[in-house]
Amino acid sequence: AEMVHRVLRFMHETPPAAYMRPNVTSFNIAIRCMGQTGDLAAAQRLLATMQRHGVRPNVNTHNAMLFGMAHAIFLSHDKEQASRTFPTRRDRQLLDSMFEYYGRVTDNESGEFAAPSDDTFQIMLETLVLFDDARAAERMWRVWE
């Protein structure tokens, strides 16, 4: 995780040179790595840096952000399953954040529209399975339609 943070600091602090301008793919990889380390704040800062550099997020960017939120929930599930405290209040807040983010980036009116992909659908459904919550699944369907 420390190496990922050093690379991200470099990307954030170094002005892009003509020979080394980060593109949507490099940002997406870095955002996904931050999600895998559980550092959602760093992923959000990286998304903001991406936009500041004029790189437009795509569906893979949004999937990387959703993946990070889902990964945090999966980690909590694995940890809390033994003590039977899943889902915690924080898990519910993360799920709400996922829906809020998903709704915002799939909304044509927001200007951030990115058509969801099969991966988007899979990330959301796999997360909902942990909650065993039919209402949440219906909520996702309504956003998906």
N, C-alpha and C positions, 0 to 999 in steps of 0.2 A: 504494500500500500504506500510506503514511503516513496518508492520510485515513481509511482503514478503521480503522487503529489508534486514531486520535483519536476516531472515533465509538464504538468499542468501549470505550475508556477512559471516555468520557462515560456509556455505558450501565452500565458496571460501577461507577463512582463515584457516580453520581447516584441518590439514592433515587427510586423510581418515584412520580410524582405521579398523582393521580386522573385527570388529563386526559391523561397521557402514560405509561400503564403498558405496558411492552413485552409483547407476546403471543408465542405460539408462532411465528407467521409472522415477526415481526421478528427473533426470535432465530435462526430457521432461516436467514434471509437472511444475517445477520451470520456465522453459523457457516460457511455455504457460502463467503462471501467470504474468510474466514480460510483455508479449505482451498485456495482458488484462489491465495492468496499464498504457500502452502506453510507457513504458521505453524500447525502442528498443536497446539502447546502452547497458543496463544491460543484455538483452537477448543475445546480441552478445558476451559480456564478459563471460557470463555463458557457451555459446557454446564453447568458447575458453578454459575455465576451464575444461569442460567436456573432450575435446580432450587431454588436458594436462594430465589428470588423466587416459588416455588410454581407455576411454569409447567411443566407435564408435557410431556416430549418426546414427539413422535409419530414415525411412520414417516419423515416428511420430515426430521426432526431427525437421525435415525440415518442416513438416506441422505446428508445433508450431511456427517456425520462420515466415512462410508465414502468419499464422493467426495473429501474432503480427503486421505485416506490414498492413494487411487488416484491422485489428481493428483500427489502427491509421487513415486509410482512412475513415472508417465508422464514427468514431468520428468527423472527419473534415466535412464529408458530413452532419451529423446531425446539427452541429454548423453553417455551412455556407449556408445550404439550405434556411434558412430564408432570408439571404441577397443576395441570388442568385449568389454567387461568386464561387460555386463549379463547376468544380474542380479547385483548386488553383494550382499554380506552384509546391508547395510542394507535393500536392496529386499526380501530374503527376510524380514527382521524386520518390515518394514511389512506384507507380505502375511500373516504370522502374526498380527500385531496386528489386521488386518482380520478374519480368521477368528475371533479371540478376541472382538472387539467384536460381530461379527455373531452369533456363537453366544450371547453373553450377552444381547443385546437381543431375540433371538427365542426365548428360553427362558421358558416360562410360569412356571417355578418361581422365577425371579429377581425377579418383580414389575415388571420393566422391559419386559414383553412389548409388542412392536409388530409386528403381522403384516407380513412383508416385502411389498413391492410389486413390480410389474414393473421399476420403476427400480432397486430393490435388486438384483434378479437381473442386470440389465444392467450395473450398476457392477461387480459381482463378476466376471461373465464377461468383460467387456472387459479387466479387469485380468489375469485368468488367461491370456488369449490371449497377452499379452506374455511370459509365462513358459513357454509351450508345455509345460505340465505336466499330463498327464492325471490323475495322482494328486490334484493339487490340485483339479481340476474334479470328480472323484469325491467328494472331501471336501466340496466345496460342496454337491453334490447331497444328500449324507447330512444335512447341516445343514438344507437346504431342505425335505426330505421331512417 
